[in-house]
Amino acid sequence: QVQLVESGGGLVQAGGSLRLSCATSGSILRIGDMGWYRQAPGKQREWVAAITSGGSTKYADSVKGRFTISRDNTKNTVYLQMNSLKLEDTAVYFCNADVLSTTRSRTSVWGQGTQVTVSS
């Protein structure tokens, strides 16, 4: 079984920074693309950023230039550095990973989410 556990969320003032982490554990053979999503109250979950196993990155327009996604393949961990936070960044942030397990089963795995609240 593969698990993703996010950490690093919290309360921050507008203009501040937070760094989210998402650690992957379990019977992992290989991790492909990893990404971050978020869901604000009353809204649908939206994609924020993605990174391939080779390190190529993509960002939603709403966070481009402010957020940076990175990964440490030796630790099976993905990060999201969030700078210049805005009120509208308030949401539960989820990480996602495309995982090939040791049983050769490929699945898309989600973390449980971590709350980010930006205050004025």
Secondary structure as GFF3:
##gff-version 3
##sequence-region A 1 120
A	DSSP	beta_strand	2	7	.	.	.	ID=ss1
A	DSSP	beta_strand	10	13	.	.	.	ID=ss2
A	DSSP	beta_strand	18	26	.	.	.	ID=ss3
A	DSSP	beta_strand	28	39	.	.	.	ID=ss4
A	DSSP	beta_strand	46	51	.	.	.	ID=ss5
A	DSSP	beta_strand	57	59	.	.	.	ID=ss6
A	DSSP	beta_strand	67	72	.	.	.	ID=ss7
A	DSSP	beta_strand	77	82	.	.	.	ID=ss8
A	DSSP	three_ten_helix	87	89	.	.	.	ID=ss9
A	DSSP	beta_strand	91	101	.	.	.	ID=ss10
A	DSSP	beta_strand	106	110	.	.	.	ID=ss11
A	DSSP	beta_strand	114	119	.	.	.	ID=ss12
###
